Amino acid sequence: MLLYSTIAKPLFWILMGLIYALMIAGAPLWADDIGLQMNWWKWLLAAIWYCFLSIGIAAGFTLMGEKEPRAGYYIAGLSVVIMIILGIGLWFLL
């Protein structure tokens, strides 16, 4: 299958790294465009929020891939709901 080939796995991780790098590189430009006054602790809180969001989604999909779909849906759904709530709080803090 193409998804489990020796070419598709490295390409997936290369694309994921590229997406993360572009997002990190574009974050200061985005903040300047919308007029956010960011200092070091606001960047730190935003980075922690983004890491927790990534870990929560990755954990949910890992469980789904390990043939535990019910636990995967719970973890992914719960982490997304929690991160939406924390993201709204972070947005008001910024």
C-alpha positions in Angstrom: 0.0 0.0 0.0 1.1 3.5 -0.7 0.5 4.7 2.9 3.0 2.2 4.3 5.6 2.5 1.6 9.2 3.5 2.3 8.6 6.7 0.4 5.4 7.9 1.9 6.5 7.8 5.6 9.5 10.1 5.2 7.6 12.5 2.9 4.8 12.8 5.5 7.3 13.8 8.2 9.1 16.2 5.8 5.8 17.9 5.0 4.9 18.1 8.7 8.2 19.6 9.5 7.8 22.1 6.7 4.3 23.1 7.9 5.6 23.6 11.5 8.6 25.6 10.2 6.5 27.8 8.0 4.1 28.4 10.9 6.8 29.3 13.3 8.5 31.6 10.7 5.2 33.3 9.9 3.9 33.9 13.4 5.8 37.1 14.0 4.6 38.5 10.6 1.0 37.5 11.4 1.2 39.1 14.9 2.6 42.4 13.3 -0.1 42.4 10.6 -3.0 42.2 13.1 -1.3 44.6 15.5 -0.5 42.3 18.5 2.0 43.6 20.9 3.9 40.4 21.7 6.7 40.1 24.3 8.6 37.0 25.4 6.1 35.6 27.8 3.2 35.9 25.4 5.2 34.1 22.7 6.0 31.4 25.4 2.3 30.9 26.2 1.4 30.7 22.5 4.2 28.1 21.9 3.0 26.0 24.9 -0.6 26.2 23.7 0.5 25.1 20.2 2.6 22.2 21.5 -0.3 21.0 23.7 -2.6 21.2 20.8 -0.2 19.2 18.6 0.4 16.6 21.3 -3.4 16.1 21.9 -4.2 15.6 18.3 -1.2 13.3 17.7 -2.2 11.2 20.8 -5.8 10.8 19.5 -4.8 9.8 16.0 -2.1 7.5 17.4 -4.7 5.7 19.4 -6.9 5.4 16.4 -4.0 4.0 14.4 -3.4 1.4 17.1 -6.9 0.0 16.8 -8.3 1.9 19.8 -10.7 4.3 18.0 -13.0 5.0 21.0 -10.1 6.1 23.2 -8.7 8.1 20.2 -11.9 9.9 19.6 -12.2 10.7 23.3 -8.6 12.0 23.6 -8.7 14.0 20.3 -12.1 15.5 21.1 -11.3 16.3 24.7 -8.0 17.9 23.8 -9.5 20.0 21.0 -12.3 21.2 23.3 -9.8 22.1 26.1 -7.5 23.8 23.6 -10.3 25.9 22.2 -11.2 27.1 25.7 -7.6 27.8 26.5 -7.1 29.4 23.1 -10.0 31.8 23.7 -8.4 32.7 27.1 -5.0 33.2 25.4 -6.5 35.4 22.8 -8.0 37.7 25.4 -4.7 37.7 27.2 -2.8 38.7 24.1 
